[in-house]
């Protein structure tokens, strides 16, 4: 069953957001090397911990790319981004950002449900290019 495996926070001021979340929750936020990302993307990985100090759901912080990119987006692990993107549309949702590769990690797509709430699809694939 698909479950949340990643969250993403858009920001108008990445440094301000890094300071806010690291001081509020104690999150470790580090810039992801450019060779691990699609060309031209800047991204900061977020490491969270549970109440026992174990690694919990990972996240990311990025510069807001468009005004309508609001709120935190949760990504759900699926076996196929293409299959679930098709299901989203069949059920009345929209694919807002089609499948794209995150080199060496997998594929993602961003969708919206019938109430215009955004969510992401994530497919693990270490051969993604």
MOPAC internal coordinates of N, CA, C and O (Angstrom, degrees):
PM7 1SCF
backbone

  N    0.0000 0     0.00 0     0.00 0    0    0    0
  C    1.4456 1     0.00 0     0.00 0    1    0    0
  C    1.5323 1   108.50 1     0.00 0    2    1    0
  O    1.2310 1   119.36 1   -49.49 1    3    2    1
  N    1.3346 1   118.83 1   130.51 1    3    2    1
  C    1.4626 1   120.68 1   179.00 1    5    3    2
  C    1.5336 1   111.76 1   -58.39 1    6    5    3
  O    1.2310 1   121.60 1   -39.60 1    7    6    5
  N    1.3207 1   114.54 1   140.40 1    7    6    5
  C    1.4586 1   120.93 1   178.95 1    9    7    6
  C    1.5224 1   109.66 1  -139.29 1   10    9    7
  O    1.2310 1   120.22 1   -19.36 1   11   10    9
  N    1.3185 1   117.19 1   160.64 1   11   10    9
  C    1.4654 1   121.17 1  -179.73 1   13   11   10
  C    1.5169 1   109.53 1   -68.94 1   14   13   11
  O    1.2310 1   120.80 1   -53.70 1   15   14   13
  N    1.3314 1   116.08 1   126.30 1   15   14   13
  C    1.4568 1   121.67 1  -178.92 1   17   15   14
  C    1.5236 1   112.92 1  -122.20 1   18   17   15
  O    1.2310 1   120.17 1   171.33 1   19   18   17
  N    1.3312 1   117.27 1    -8.67 1   19   18   17
  C    1.4664 1   120.27 1  -175.92 1   21   19   18
  C    1.5271 1   107.72 1  -162.13 1   22   21   19
  O    1.2310 1   120.51 1   -29.62 1   23   22   21
  N    1.3259 1   116.62 1   150.38 1   23   22   21
  C    1.4595 1   121.19 1   172.24 1   25   23   22
  C    1.5178 1   108.40 1  -131.72 1   26   25   23
  O    1.2310 1   121.03 1   -24.32 1   27   26   25
  N    1.3285 1   115.64 1   155.68 1   27   26   25
  C    1.4569 1   120.73 1  -176.44 1   29   27   26
  C    1.5208 1   109.94 1  -135.59 1   30   29   27
  O    1.2310 1   120.94 1   -47.99 1   31   30   29
  N    1.3264 1   115.81 1   132.01 1   31   30   29
  C    1.4524 1   121.72 1  -178.26 1   33   31   30
  C    1.5249 1   109.04 1  -114.09 1   34   33   31
  O    1.2310 1   119.51 1   -62.37 1   35   34   33
  N    1.3438 1   118.55 1   117.63 1   35   34   33
  C    1.4642 1   120.03 1   174.15 1   37   35   34
  C    1.5210 1   109.72 1   -80.35 1   38   37   35
  O    1.2310 1   120.61 1   -30.65 1   39   38   37
  N    1.3374 1   116.43 1   149.35 1   39   38   37
  C    1.4546 1   120.17 1  -176.08 1   41   39   38
  C    1.5231 1   111.17 1  -144.17 1   42   41   39
  O    1.2310 1   120.85 1   -39.30 1   43   42   41
  N    1.3293 1   115.98 1   140.70 1   43   42   41
  C    1.4636 1   120.57 1   172.07 1   45   43   42
  C    1.5199 1   110.83 1   -81.63 1   46   45   43
  O    1.2310 1   120.36 1   154.95 1   47   46   45
  N    1.3440 1   116.92 1   -25.05 1   47   46   45
  C    1.4557 1   122.93 1  -179.24 1   49   47   46
  C    1.5294 1   107.27 1  -138.98 1   50   49   47
  O    1.2310 1   120.93 1   -83.78 1   51   50   49
  N    1.3246 1   115.83 1    96.22 1   51   50   49
  C    1.4662 1   121.32 1  -173.80 1   53   51   50
  C    1.5297 1   111.42 1   -59.95 1   54   53   51
  O    1.2310 1   119.68 1   137.11 1   55   54   53
  N    1.3120 1   118.21 1   -42.89 1   55   54   53
  C    1.4739 1   120.19 1  -179.20 1   57   55   54
  C    1.5257 1   111.23 1   -61.70 1   58   57   55
  O    1.2310 1   120.50 1   138.23 1   59   58   57
  N    1.3090 1   116.65 1   -41.77 1   59   58   57
  C    1.4711 1   120.75 1   178.36 1   61   59   58
  C    1.5297 1   110.35 1   -64.14 1   62   61   59
  O    1.2310 1   120.30 1   137.55 1   63   62   61
  N    1.3319 1   117.03 1   -42.45 1   63   62   61
  C    1.4682 1   120.86 1   179.01 1   65   63   62
  C    1.5233 1   111.67 1   -66.47 1   66   65   63
  O    1.2310 1   120.39 1   138.72 1   67   66   65
  N    1.3324 1   116.86 1   -41.28 1   67   66   65
  C    1.4662 1   120.14 1   177.60 1   69   67   66
  C    1.5238 1   110.04 1   -57.98 1   70   69   67
  O    1.2310 1   120.49 1   133.15 1   71   70   69
  N    1.3207 1   116.67 1   -46.85 1   71   70   69
  C    1.4684 1   121.64 1  -179.58 1   73   71   70
  C    1.5297 1   110.11 1   -61.97 1   74   73   71
  O    1.2310 1   120.34 1   133.65 1   75   74   73
  N    1.3200 1   116.95 1   -46.35 1   75   74   73
  C    1.4580 1   121.94 1  -178.28 1   77   75   74
  C    1.5357 1   111.13 1   -58.28 1   78   77   75
  O    1.2310 1   120.04 1   124.36 1   79   78   77
  N    1.3340 1   117.53 1   -55.64 1   79   78   77
  C    1.4605 1   120.76 1  -174.63 1   81   79   78
  C    1.5265 1   112.94 1   -71.77 1   82   81   79
  O    1.2310 1   120.15 1   144.84 1   83   82   81
  N    1.3259 1   117.32 1   -35.16 1   83   82   81
  C    1.4664 1   117.37 1   179.09 1   85   83   82
  C    1.5204 1   110.95 1   -70.09 1   86   85   83
  O    1.2310 1   119.97 1   143.20 1   87   86   85
  N    1.3340 1   117.65 1   -36.80 1   87   86   85
  C    1.4655 1   119.86 1   177.97 1   89   87   86
  C    1.5279 1   112.16 1   -75.99 1   90   89   87
  O    1.2310 1   119.89 1   144.48 1   91   90   89
  N    1.3160 1   117.82 1   -35.52 1   91   90   89
  C    1.4544 1   121.25 1  -178.95 1   93   91   90
  C    1.5328 1   111.74 1   -71.52 1   94   93   91
  O    1.2310 1   120.36 1   130.36 1   95   94   93
  N    1.3268 1   116.93 1   -49.64 1   95   94   93
  C    1.4602 1   121.02 1  -172.74 1   97   95   94
  C    1.5296 1   114.55 1  -111.74 1   98   97   95
  O    1.2310 1   120.06 1   173.07 1   99   98   97
  N    1.3318 1   117.50 1    -6.93 1   99   98   97
  C    1.4538 1   120.22 1  -177.29 1  101   99   98
  C    1.5206 1   113.16 1    75.72 1  102  101   99
  O    1.2310 1   120.14 1  -159.75 1  103  102  101
  N    1.3413 1   117.33 1    20.25 1  103  102  101
  C    1.4576 1   121.17 1  -179.75 1  105  103  102
  C    1.5179 1   110.84 1   -69.42 1  106  105  103
  O    1.2310 1   120.78 1   -36.45 1  107  106  105
  N    1.3261 1   116.12 1   143.55 1  107  106  105
  C    1.4575 1   122.32 1   172.40 1  109  107  106
  C    1.5283 1   106.74 1   -90.89 1  110  109  107
  O    1.2310 1   120.41 1   -56.13 1  111  110  109
  N    1.3272 1   116.81 1   123.87 1  111  110  109
  C    1.4643 1   121.58 1  -176.83 1  113  111  110
  C    1.5256 1   108.14 1  -125.96 1  114  113  111
  O    1.2310 1   120.87 1   -63.77 1  115  114  113
  N    1.3414 1   115.95 1   116.23 1  115  114  113
  C    1.4603 1   121.28 1  -176.94 1  117  115  114
  C    1.5169 1   111.06 1  -131.27 1  118  117  115
  O    1.2310 1   121.12 1   -36.04 1  119  118  117
  N    1.3411 1   115.46 1   143.96 1  119  118  117
  C    1.4598 1   120.82 1   179.12 1  121  119  118
  C    1.5242 1   110.28 1   -65.74 1  122  121  119
  O    1.2310 1   120.99 1   -45.55 1  123  122  121
  N    1.3361 1   115.72 1   134.45 1  123  122  121
  C    1.4599 1   122.25 1   178.67 1  125  123  122
  C    1.5312 1   107.71 1   -83.47 1  126  125  123
  O    1.2310 1   119.98 1   -47.08 1  127  126  125
  N    1.3417 1   117.65 1   132.92 1  127  126  125
  C    1.4699 1   119.84 1   179.27 1  129  127  126
  C    1.5265 1   111.52 1   -57.14 1  130  129  127
  O    1.2310 1   120.12 1   -41.99 1  131  130  129
  N    1.3403 1   117.37 1   138.01 1  131  130  129
  C    1.4695 1   121.04 1  -175.95 1  133  131  130
  C    1.5192 1   114.19 1   -58.07 1  134  133  131
  O    1.2310 1   119.53 1   151.02 1  135  134  133
  N    1.3313 1   118.50 1   -28.98 1  135  134  133
  C    1.4696 1   119.80 1  -179.00 1  137  135  134
  C    1.5262 1   112.61 1   -69.77 1  138  137  135
  O    1.2310 1   119.94 1   168.21 1  139  138  137
  N    1.3201 1   117.73 1   -11.79 1  139  138  137
  C    1.4657 1   121.63 1   177.84 1  141  139  138
  C    1.5279 1   112.18 1   -96.12 1  142  141  139
  O    1.2310 1   120.53 1  -173.99 1  143  142  141
  N    1.3369 1   116.60 1     6.01 1  143  142  141
  C    1.4647 1   121.16 1  -174.44 1  145  143  142
  C    1.5206 1   111.01 1  -128.10 1  146  145  143
  O    1.2310 1   120.39 1   -20.02 1  147  146  145
  N    1.3434 1   116.86 1   159.98 1  147  146  145
  C    1.4633 1   118.79 1   171.24 1  149  147  146
  C    1.5296 1   109.36 1   -59.75 1  150  149  147
  O    1.2310 1   120.46 1   -29.63 1  151  150  149
  N    1.3001 1   116.72 1   150.37 1  151  150  149
  C    1.4611 1   122.59 1  -176.59 1  153  151  150
  C    1.5275 1   112.01 1   -53.62 1  154  153  151
  O    1.2310 1   120.90 1   -47.73 1  155  154  153
  N    1.3261 1   115.88 1   132.27 1  155  154  153
  C    1.4516 1   122.19 1   175.74 1  157  155  154
  C    1.5276 1   115.49 1    84.26 1  158  157  155
  O    1.2310 1   119.62 1   177.14 1  159  158  157
  N    1.3306 1   118.33 1    -2.86 1  159  158  157
  C    1.4652 1   121.42 1  -178.30 1  161  159  158
  C    1.5228 1   109.75 1   -92.16 1  162  161  159
  O    1.2310 1   120.65 1   -47.37 1  163  162  161
  N    1.3275 1   116.36 1   132.63 1  163  162  161
  C    1.4572 1   122.13 1   171.96 1  165  163  162
  C    1.5213 1   106.97 1  -108.90 1  166  165  163
  O    1.2310 1   120.85 1   -45.77 1  167  166  165
  N    1.3333 1   115.98 1   134.23 1  167  166  165
  C    1.4565 1   120.28 1  -172.81 1  169  167  166
  C    1.5170 1   109.46 1  -149.62 1  170  169  167
  O    1.2310 1   120.79 1   -37.72 1  171  170  169
  N    1.3112 1   116.10 1   142.28 1  171  170  169
  C    1.4523 1   122.36 1   178.34 1  173  171  170
  C    1.5260 1   107.66 1  -118.36 1  174  173  171
  O    1.2310 1   120.16 1   -55.85 1  175  174  173
  N    1.3324 1   117.30 1   124.15 1  175  174  173
  C    1.4524 1   121.97 1   178.63 1  177  175  174
  C    1.5180 1   110.74 1   -81.14 1  178  177  175
  O    1.2310 1   120.83 1   -37.55 1  179  178  177
  N    1.3219 1   116.01 1   142.45 1  179  178  177
  C    1.4674 1   122.70 1   179.54 1  181  179  178
  C    1.5266 1   108.27 1  -115.13 1  182  181  179
  O    1.2310 1   120.99 1   -53.37 1  183  182  181
  N    1.3305 1   115.71 1   126.63 1  183  182  181
  C    1.4533 1   121.51 1   174.45 1  185  183  182
  C    1.5165 1   108.02 1  -105.66 1  186  185  183
  O    1.2310 1   120.72 1   -55.31 1  187  186  185
  N    1.3272 1   116.23 1   124.69 1  187  186  185
  C    1.4573 1   121.28 1   177.31 1  189  187  186
  C    1.5298 1   108.83 1  -112.64 1  190  189  187
  O    1.2310 1   120.88 1   -20.25 1  191  190  189
  N    1.3095 1   115.93 1   159.75 1  191  190  189
  C    1.4720 1   122.40 1   179.27 1  193  191  190
  C    1.5230 1   108.99 1  -127.48 1  194  193  191
  O    1.2310 1   120.98 1   -30.86 1  195  194  193
  N    1.3421 1   115.73 1   149.14 1  195  194  193
  C    1.4607 1   119.08 1   174.26 1  197  195  194
  C    1.5308 1   109.33 1   -85.24 1  198  197  195
  O    1.2310 1   120.16 1     4.63 1  199  198  197
  N    1.3125 1   117.30 1  -175.37 1  199  198  197
  C    1.4623 1   120.76 1  -175.74 1  201  199  198
  C    1.5298 1   113.51 1   -69.37 1  202  201  199
  O    1.2310 1   120.29 1   170.30 1  203  202  201
  N    1.3444 1   117.05 1    -9.70 1  203  202  201
  C    1.4675 1   121.09 1   177.17 1  205  203  202
  C    1.5281 1   111.69 1  -101.96 1  206  205  203
  O    1.2310 1   120.30 1  -179.05 1  207  206  205
  N    1.3427 1   117.02 1     0.95 1  207  206  205
  C    1.4557 1   121.30 1   179.86 1  209  207  206
  C    1.5148 1   114.70 1    88.31 1  210  209  207
  O    1.2310 1   120.22 1  -173.58 1  211  210  209
  N    1.3263 1   117.19 1     6.42 1  211  210  209
  C    1.4713 1   121.24 1   177.64 1  213  211  210
  C    1.5210 1   110.17 1   -83.01 1  214  213  211
  O    1.2310 1   120.61 1   -30.20 1  215  214  213
  N    1.3350 1   116.44 1   149.80 1  215  214  213
  C    1.4585 1   119.53 1   175.85 1  217  215  214
  C    1.5224 1   109.17 1   -57.94 1  218  217  215
  O    1.2310 1   120.77 1   -43.24 1  219  218  217
  N    1.3207 1   116.13 1   136.76 1  219  218  217
  C    1.4591 1   122.81 1   179.55 1  221  219  218
  C    1.5364 1   108.31 1  -116.44 1  222  221  219
  O    1.2310 1   120.01 1    22.74 1  223  222  221
  N    1.3165 1   117.59 1  -157.26 1  223  222  221
  C    1.4642 1   122.12 1  -178.14 1  225  223  222
  C    1.5247 1   109.95 1   -58.60 1  226  225  223
  O    1.2310 1   121.02 1   -50.01 1  227  226  225
  N    1.3261 1   115.66 1   129.99 1  227  226  225
  C    1.4656 1   121.25 1   179.12 1  229  227  226
  C    1.5212 1   109.81 1   -83.39 1  230  229  227
  O    1.2310 1   121.04 1   -24.92 1  231  230  229
  N    1.3063 1   115.61 1   155.08 1  231  230  229
  C    1.4550 1   120.15 1   179.57 1  233  231  230
  C    1.5078 1   111.83 1  -139.19 1  234  233  231
  O    1.2310 1   121.74 1     3.16 1  235  234  233
  N    1.3122 1   114.28 1  -176.84 1  235  234  233
  C    1.4510 1   121.05 1   178.61 1  237  235  234
  C    1.5109 1   110.67 1  -148.95 1  238  237  235
  O    1.2310 1   121.49 1   -25.25 1  239  238  237
  N    1.3149 1   114.75 1   154.75 1  239  238  237
  C    1.4589 1   123.52 1   179.58 1  241  239  238
  C    1.5134 1   106.71 1  -127.39 1  242  241  239
  O    1.2310 1   120.54 1   -44.53 1  243  242  241
  N    1.3189 1   116.57 1   135.47 1  243  242  241
  C    1.4577 1   120.09 1  -179.04 1  245  243  242
  C    1.5111 1   110.84 1  -148.56 1  246  245  243
  O    1.2310 1   120.76 1   -22.52 1  247  246  245
  N    1.3126 1   116.15 1   157.48 1  247  246  245
  C    1.4580 1   122.28 1   175.38 1  249  247  246
  C    1.5223 1   108.37 1   -63.99 1  250  249  247
  O    1.2310 1   120.70 1   -47.21 1  251  250  249
  N    1.3411 1   116.28 1   132.79 1  251  250  249
  C    1.4628 1   120.66 1   177.47 1  253  251  250
  C    1.5296 1   108.49 1   -60.24 1  254  253  251
  O    1.2310 1   120.58 1   -51.34 1  255  254  253
  N    1.3281 1   116.50 1   128.66 1  255  254  253
  C    1.4606 1   121.24 1  -175.20 1  257  255  254
  C    1.5221 1   113.56 1   -96.08 1  258  257  255
  O    1.2310 1   120.30 1   160.56 1  259  258  257
  N    1.3436 1   117.04 1   -19.44 1  259  258  257
  C    1.4645 1   120.60 1   179.07 1  261  259  258
  C    1.5269 1   108.07 1  -155.18 1  262  261  259
  O    1.2310 1   119.56 1   -29.32 1  263  262  261
  N    1.3233 1   118.45 1   150.68 1  263  262  261
  C    1.4627 1   121.18 1  -175.26 1  265  263  262
  C    1.5293 1   114.18 1   -56.32 1  266  265  263
  O    1.2310 1   119.94 1   145.61 1  267  266  265
  N    1.3210 1   117.72 1   -34.39 1  267  266  265
  C    1.4666 1   120.10 1  -177.84 1  269  267  266
  C    1.5237 1   113.20 1   -77.82 1  270  269  267
  O    1.2310 1   120.29 1   176.16 1  271  270  269
  N    1.3293 1   117.04 1    -3.84 1  271  270  269
  C    1.4692 1   121.11 1   176.20 1  273  271  270
  C    1.5283 1   107.63 1   -79.69 1  274  273  271
  O    1.2310 1   121.10 1   -91.93 1  275  274  273
  N    1.3230 1   115.50 1    88.07 1  275  274  273
  C    1.4628 1   121.79 1  -176.67 1  277  275  274
  C    1.5190 1   109.32 1  -123.21 1  278  277  275
  O    1.2310 1   121.27 1   -27.91 1  279  278  277
  N    1.2866 1   115.17 1   152.09 1  279  278  277
  C    1.4539 1   120.08 1   176.25 1  281  279  278
  C    1.5122 1   113.17 1    76.61 1  282  281  279
  O    1.2310 1   121.47 1   -11.66 1  283  282  281
  N    1.2984 1   114.80 1   168.34 1  283  282  281
  C    1.4562 1   122.29 1   179.87 1  285  283  282
  C    1.5243 1   108.63 1   -83.53 1  286  285  283
  O    1.2310 1   120.51 1   -45.21 1  287  286  285
  N    1.3287 1   116.64 1   134.79 1  287  286  285
  C    1.4582 1   122.14 1   178.04 1  289  287  286
  C    1.5208 1   108.87 1  -102.71 1  290  289  287
  O    1.2310 1   120.56 1   -53.95 1  291  290  289
  N    1.3178 1   116.54 1   126.05 1  291  290  289
  C    1.4603 1   121.97 1   175.36 1  293  291  290
  C    1.5219 1   108.77 1   -94.95 1  294  293  291
  O    1.2310 1   120.97 1   -43.76 1  295  294  293
  N    1.3411 1   115.75 1   136.24 1  295  294  293
  C    1.4590 1   122.36 1   178.19 1  297  295  294
  C    1.5177 1   109.42 1  -105.57 1  298  297  295
  O    1.2310 1   121.04 1   -46.50 1  299  298  297
  N    1.3326 1   115.62 1   133.50 1  299  298  297
  C    1.4587 1   121.85 1   179.61 1  301  299  298
  C    1.5242 1   109.73 1  -108.36 1  302  301  299
  O    1.2310 1   121.00 1   -45.64 1  303  302  301
  N    1.3215 1   115.69 1   134.36 1  303  302  301
  C    1.4547 1   122.38 1   179.67 1  305  303  302
  C    1.5259 1   109.10 1   -74.15 1  306  305  303
  O    1.2310 1   120.42 1   -56.82 1  307  306  305
  N    1.3212 1   116.81 1   123.18 1  307  306  305
  C    1.4680 1   122.20 1   178.24 1  309  307  306
  C    1.5249 1   108.94 1  -129.42 1  310  309  307
  O    1.2310 1   120.97 1   -19.47 1  311  310  309
  N    1.3400 1   115.75 1   160.53 1  311  310  309
  C    1.4674 1   118.22 1  -179.41 1  313  311  310
  C    1.5273 1   111.99 1   -75.75 1  314  313  311
  O    1.2310 1   120.15 1   154.70 1  315  314  313
  N    1.3368 1   117.31 1   -25.30 1  315  314  313
  C    1.4623 1   120.94 1  -179.27 1  317  315  314
  C    1.5310 1   109.92 1  -150.50 1  318  317  315
  O    1.2310 1   120.47 1   -63.47 1  319  318  317
  N    1.3272 1   116.70 1   116.53 1  319  318  317
  C    1.4643 1   120.76 1   176.87 1  321  319  318
  C    1.5193 1   110.14 1   -62.05 1  322  321  319
  O    1.2310 1   120.19 1   140.48 1  323  322  321
  N    1.3295 1   117.24 1   -39.52 1  323  322  321
  C    1.4691 1   120.00 1   179.92 1  325  323  322
  C    1.5286 1   111.24 1   -62.49 1  326  325  323
  O    1.2310 1   120.45 1   133.82 1  327  326  325
  N    1.3288 1   116.74 1   -46.18 1  327  326  325
  C    1.4621 1   120.80 1  -178.87 1  329  327  326
  C    1.5285 1   111.14 1   -61.95 1  330  329  327
  O    1.2310 1   120.26 1   133.49 1  331  330  329
  N    1.3243 1   117.11 1   -46.51 1  331  330  329
  C    1.4576 1   120.09 1  -178.08 1  333  331  330
  C    1.5313 1   111.91 1   -72.39 1  334  333  331
  O    1.2310 1   119.64 1   148.56 1  335  334  333
  N    1.3315 1   118.30 1   -31.44 1  335  334  333
  C    1.4661 1   120.55 1   175.00 1  337  335  334
  C    1.5205 1   110.09 1   -61.68 1  338  337  335
  O    1.2310 1   121.05 1   138.52 1  339  338  337
  N    1.3251 1   115.59 1   -41.48 1  339  338  337
  C    1.4678 1   120.61 1   177.56 1  341  339  338
  C    1.5271 1   110.89 1   -63.53 1  342  341  339
  O    1.2310 1   120.45 1   137.48 1  343  342  341
  N    1.3394 1   116.75 1   -42.52 1  343  342  341
  C    1.4689 1   121.01 1   178.31 1  345  343  342
  C    1.5270 1   111.05 1   -62.68 1  346  345  343
  O    1.2310 1   120.44 1   140.03 1  347  346  345
  N    1.3291 1   116.77 1   -39.97 1  347  346  345
  C    1.4668 1   120.76 1   178.67 1  349  347  346
  C    1.5180 1   109.53 1   -55.51 1  350  349  347
  O    1.2310 1   120.41 1   130.64 1  351  350  349
  N    1.3296 1   116.83 1   -49.36 1  351  350  349
  C    1.4616 1   120.80 1  -177.96 1  353  351  350
  C    1.5276 1   111.74 1   -67.54 1  354  353  351
  O    1.2310 1   120.03 1   141.17 1  355  354  353
  N    1.3296 1   117.55 1   -38.83 1  355  354  353
  C    1.4722 1   120.98 1   178.50 1  357  355  354
  C    1.5280 1   111.50 1   -61.90 1  358  357  355
  O    1.2310 1   120.56 1   149.03 1  359  358  357
  N    1.3378 1   116.53 1   -30.97 1  359  358  357
  C    1.4628 1   121.35 1  -177.69 1  361  359  358
  C    1.5331 1   113.07 1   -91.94 1  362  361  359
  O    1.2310 1   120.16 1  -174.65 1  363  362  361
  N    1.3362 1   117.30 1     5.35 1  363  362  361
  C    1.4628 1   120.74 1   176.05 1  365  363  362
  C    1.5155 1   115.07 1    97.34 1  366  365  363
  O    1.2310 1   119.87 1  -176.00 1  367  366  365
  N    1.3279 1   117.85 1     4.00 1  367  366  365
  C    1.4633 1   121.20 1   175.16 1  369  367  366
  C    1.5191 1   110.38 1   -86.98 1  370  369  367
  O    1.2310 1   120.86 1     5.25 1  371  370  369
  N    1.3335 1   115.97 1  -174.75 1  371  370  369
  C    1.4698 1   121.37 1  -178.93 1  373  371  370
  C    1.5230 1   109.66 1  -132.28 1  374  373  371
  O    1.2310 1   121.08 1   -36.13 1  375  374  373
  N    1.3202 1   115.54 1   143.87 1  375  374  373
  C    1.4543 1   121.34 1   169.86 1  377  375  374
  C    1.5172 1   105.85 1   -92.60 1  378  377  375
  O    1.2310 1   120.35 1   -67.74 1  379  378  377
  N    1.3263 1   116.94 1   112.26 1  379  378  377
  C    1.4614 1   121.88 1  -175.36 1  381  379  378
  C    1.5248 1   112.11 1   -90.32 1  382  381  379
  O    1.2310 1   120.47 1   150.19 1  383  382  381
  N    1.3205 1   116.71 1   -29.81 1  383  382  381
  C    1.4546 1   122.02 1   175.07 1  385  383  382
  C    1.5187 1   106.49 1  -137.99 1  386  385  383
  O    1.2310 1   120.88 1   -66.91 1  387  386  385
  N    1.3162 1   115.92 1   113.09 1  387  386  385
  C    1.4668 1   121.47 1  -175.58 1  389  387  386
  C    1.5230 1   111.59 1   -65.40 1  390  389  387
  O    1.2310 1   121.28 1   -14.12 1  391  390  389
  N    1.2992 1   115.16 1   165.88 1  391  390  389
  C    1.4662 1   123.37 1  -179.07 1  393  391  390
  C    1.5243 1   110.74 1   -46.48 1  394  393  391
  O    1.2310 1   121.62 1   -50.77 1  395  394  393
  N    1.3349 1   114.50 1   129.23 1  395  394  393
  C    1.4631 1   120.08 1   174.06 1  397  395  394
  C    1.5078 1   108.96 1  -138.48 1  398  397  395
  O    1.2310 1   120.77 1   -28.10 1  399  398  397
  N    1.3218 1   116.14 1   151.90 1  399  398  397
  C    1.4607 1   121.89 1  -177.56 1  401  399  398
  C    1.5194 1   111.20 1   -86.55 1  402  401  399
  O    1.2310 1   121.13 1   -37.15 1  403  402  401
  N    1.3131 1   115.45 1   142.85 1  403  402  401
  C    1.4589 1   123.56 1   165.80 1  405  403  402
  C    1.5256 1   103.01 1  -112.47 1  406  405  403
  O    1.2310 1   120.13 1   -77.05 1  407  406  405
  N    1.3382 1   117.36 1   102.95 1  407  406  405
  C    1.4616 1   121.24 1  -170.27 1  409  407  406
  C    1.5307 1   113.95 1   -49.34 1  410  409  407
  O    1.2310 1   121.76 1   -50.44 1  411  410  409
  N    1.3366 1   114.24 1   129.56 1  411  410  409
  C    1.4506 1   121.73 1   177.00 1  413  411  410
  C    1.5167 1   115.27 1    74.51 1  414  413  411
  O    1.2310 1   120.16 1  -178.95 1  415  414  413
  N    1.3355 1   117.30 1     1.05 1  415  414  413
  C    1.4614 1   120.27 1  -177.59 1  417  415  414
  C    1.5232 1   113.44 1  -122.69 1  418  417  415
  O    1.2310 1   120.28 1   130.77 1  419  418  417
  N    1.3386 1   117.07 1   -49.23 1  419  418  417
  C    1.4566 1   119.38 1  -177.98 1  421  419  418
  C    1.5066 1   112.51 1   163.17 1  422  421  419
  O    1.2310 1   121.28 1    24.08 1  423  422  421
  N    1.3328 1   115.16 1  -155.92 1  423  422  421
  C    1.4568 1   122.54 1  -177.10 1  425  423  422
  C    1.5213 1   109.62 1  -129.63 1  426  425  423
  O    1.2310 1   121.34 1   -30.14 1  427  426  425
  N    1.3198 1   115.04 1   149.86 1  427  426  425
  C    1.4547 1   119.61 1   177.05 1  429  427  426
  C    1.5071 1   110.51 1  -137.69 1  430  429  427
  O    1.2310 1   121.36 1   -19.70 1  431  430  429
  N    1.3267 1   115.00 1   160.30 1  431  430  429
  C    1.4596 1   123.63 1   171.67 1  433  431  430
  C    1.5218 1   105.94 1  -147.53 1  434  433  431
  O    1.2310 1   120.56 1   -28.05 1  435  434  433
  N    1.3288 1   116.54 1   151.95 1  435  434  433
  C    1.4646 1   120.86 1   176.63 1  437  435  434
  C    1.5253 1   107.19 1  -115.97 1  438  437  435
  O    1.2310 1   121.43 1   -48.03 1  439  438  437
  N    1.3265 1   114.86 1   131.97 1  439  438  437
  C    1.4552 1   121.91 1  -175.80 1  441  439  438
  C    1.5236 1   110.33 1  -128.58 1  442  441  439
  O    1.2310 1   121.10 1    -8.51 1  443  442  441
  N    1.3278 1   115.49 1   171.49 1  443  442  441
  C    1.4617 1   120.51 1   169.99 1  445  443  442
  C    1.5208 1   107.66 1  -132.33 1  446  445  443
  O    1.2310 1   121.70 1   -31.39 1  447  446  445
  N    1.3270 1   114.34 1   148.61 1  447  446  445
  C    1.4582 1   119.94 1   179.66 1  449  447  446
  C    1.5291 1   109.91 1   -85.24 1  450  449  447
  O    1.2310 1   120.33 1     8.09 1  451  450  449
  N    1.3069 1   116.97 1  -171.91 1  451  450  449
  C    1.4686 1   121.06 1  -177.82 1  453  451  450
  C    1.5273 1   113.01 1   -69.53 1  454  453  451
  O    1.2310 1   120.21 1   167.96 1  455  454  453
  N    1.3360 1   117.20 1   -12.04 1  455  454  453
  C    1.4723 1   121.68 1   178.24 1  457  455  454
  C    1.5228 1   111.74 1  -105.83 1  458  457  455
  O    1.2310 1   120.25 1  -167.88 1  459  458  457
  N    1.3520 1   117.13 1    12.12 1  459  458  457
  C    1.4526 1   125.36 1   178.67 1  461  459  458
  C    1.5362 1   113.61 1    68.38 1  462  461  459
  O    1.2310 1   120.47 1  -152.65 1  463  462  461
  N    1.3352 1   116.71 1    27.35 1  463  462  461
  C    1.4674 1   121.64 1   172.63 1  465  463  462
  C    1.5241 1   108.46 1   -89.00 1  466  465  463
  O    1.2310 1   120.53 1   -49.74 1  467  466  465
  N    1.3246 1   116.59 1   130.26 1  467  466  465
  C    1.4627 1   120.89 1   179.99 1  469  467  466
  C    1.5205 1   111.90 1   -81.24 1  470  469  467
  O    1.2310 1   121.15 1   -32.74 1  471  470  469
  N    1.3261 1   115.41 1   147.26 1  471  470  469
  C    1.4540 1   123.13 1   171.12 1  473  471  470
  C    1.5193 1   106.95 1  -154.52 1  474  473  471
  O    1.2310 1   120.91 1   -18.89 1  475  474  473
  N    1.3185 1   115.87 1   161.11 1  475  474  473
  C    1.4534 1   120.42 1  -179.19 1  477  475  474
  C    1.5131 1   111.54 1  -114.77 1  478  477  475
  O    1.2310 1   121.41 1   -24.97 1  479  478  477
  N    1.3208 1   114.91 1   155.03 1  479  478  477
  C    1.4589 1   122.59 1   173.02 1  481  479  478
  C    1.5224 1   107.17 1  -111.00 1  482  481  479
  O    1.2310 1   120.17 1   -40.79 1  483  482  481
  N    1.3225 1   117.28 1   139.21 1  483  482  481
  C    1.4572 1   121.79 1   179.88 1  485  483  482
  C    1.5210 1   109.61 1  -132.08 1  486  485  483
  O    1.2310 1   121.20 1   -47.67 1  487  486  485
  N    1.3327 1   115.31 1   132.33 1  487  486  485
  C    1.4599 1   122.87 1   177.23 1  489  487  486
  C    1.5250 1   108.35 1  -123.91 1  490  489  487
  O    1.2310 1   120.13 1   -64.17 1  491  490  489
  N    1.3262 1   117.35 1   115.83 1  491  490  489
  C    1.4618 1   121.08 1   177.18 1  493  491  490
  C    1.5131 1   109.93 1   -67.99 1  494  493  491
  O    1.2310 1   120.31 1   -47.53 1  495  494  493
  N    1.3497 1   117.01 1   132.47 1  495  494  493
  C    1.4567 1   122.19 1   175.07 1  497  495  494
  C    1.5202 1   107.78 1  -165.63 1  498  497  495
  O    1.2310 1   120.35 1   -77.50 1  499  498  497
  N    1.3276 1   116.94 1   102.50 1  499  498  497
  C    1.4606 1   120.26 1  -177.21 1  501  499  498
  C    1.5233 1   113.28 1   -68.75 1  502  501  499
  O    1.2310 1   119.88 1   170.94 1  503  502  501
  N    1.3498 1   117.83 1    -9.06 1  503  502  501
  C    1.4605 1   120.66 1   177.60 1  505  503  502
  C    1.5340 1   111.82 1   -93.85 1  506  505  503
  O    1.2310 1   119.72 1  -176.75 1  507  506  505
  N    1.3224 1   118.15 1     3.25 1  507  506  505
  C    1.4737 1   121.31 1  -177.95 1  509  507  506
  C    1.5282 1   110.30 1   -59.68 1  510  509  507
  O    1.2310 1   121.25 1   -42.35 1  511  510  509
  N    1.3342 1   115.22 1   137.65 1  511  510  509
  C    1.4843 1   121.31 1   179.17 1  513  511  510
  C    1.5017 1   110.04 1  -134.30 1  514  513  511
  O    1.2310 1   120.10 1   180.00 1  515  514  513

